[in-house]
């Protein structure tokens, strides 16, 4: 082993001598580098190899390369790179090759190798690294995509990228991501060729032997990928993703129309199709010759008309496809538009009215999911429609009687409206719900009592809750109880609560930290008062 290490150190001597000769490093620094390199070499030549030793060696060499670059910049010397930097780069590649051969399955190690080669190695060398990595990790589509993108964007080789995608699809014929990126790559290539051809024609240059196939320029290859992929990967979501990619390229208008028409024809029964078609109305630009709205008022009117067209599509959608998922898309759109800021009161009023109408229609058809009941109640509360909010909460509880969230929403409306029936409703909720889901209701009751009732009433609620809630759920309740005790009665009260809970396991670390913190604050307050 010593002979191998000695040989490797001797291989380094020409580059080190050059560094000293041109004044980038002193003699003492060169000696220190040799010593450090020897130590690192010993570690990667042992019988029991450790991956971290290889990583440390690589990092040392990268730091060395960067230091050389900084010193070159400082003295303005740019010669002898072949003898110095290239020699180091080849050595690091050798270390990476050994490490990746030993730990083949370590993807992060391969990616570090790729990152190094991108910065320091030649394109041909990096291409070999990608080939070696994909030979081992052919089961990872993301690595195929990374390699193809590099071939396309860095090596400017569309043919190599195409071959990589085709090979990847043989391994992963059901990969939506591969098809999407392959489709995008062909469109990018077509756009690039089209721009090149335009520039040559503007300059009135003879195209000569330059090849600009019409099928590529018009996006025909991308169209073939699209047609093949939708036969393999079904569903509106994938179809929409390809349409979204095609819309990034202005030259592909015909392809966009074809994909859009196919989407409507093939996926009429998918809510995502209707959602996409409806939202598309927002993006329709003015016709050529039409003046865009100039004033705020005109822009608001135009936006109102666009949103009306969107809602008209949604209304047709919920007639054609009367499902919970379709109503969810419609109401989500209305909520999104209502959340958009506008200074135009008329537009804001229209949005609120549309949203409320959509909620009511879905409720009448019993196609409103639980989480949308919550959003509806919150919207009504925000606008002080407390009577309507209570009606919706009552209807929600009738449908979702086992939902603690619905009981909480009804209680919140009653609290907002200062109803005298709050305590009785809490009791009704506990009677209707399973004990294991009642923790949020107990916390809500205790918090309400703290603001509306006496300390004795609040403590009574906490004591009832501690008896009713068991297991891991009780941990949160105990912390709340301790916090309330400290707020209402100081450290003395907190100690009393802590003692009463000592036998009531389980506890959390946070619970004991609170006790310690309260004691610290008590001691600090006592010391401060003594000083004063």
PyMOL commands that set and color helices and strands:
alter all, ss='L'
color gray80, all
select helices_A, chain A and resi 2-21+27-44+51-75+85-102+107-120+123-136+141-153+158-171+176-202+214-217+220-232+236-246+250-266+271-283+296-320+324-339+345-364+370-382+386-399+404-416+422-432+435-437+439-452+455-468+473-501+509-531
alter helices_A, ss='H'
color red, helices_A
deselect
rebuild
show_as cartoon
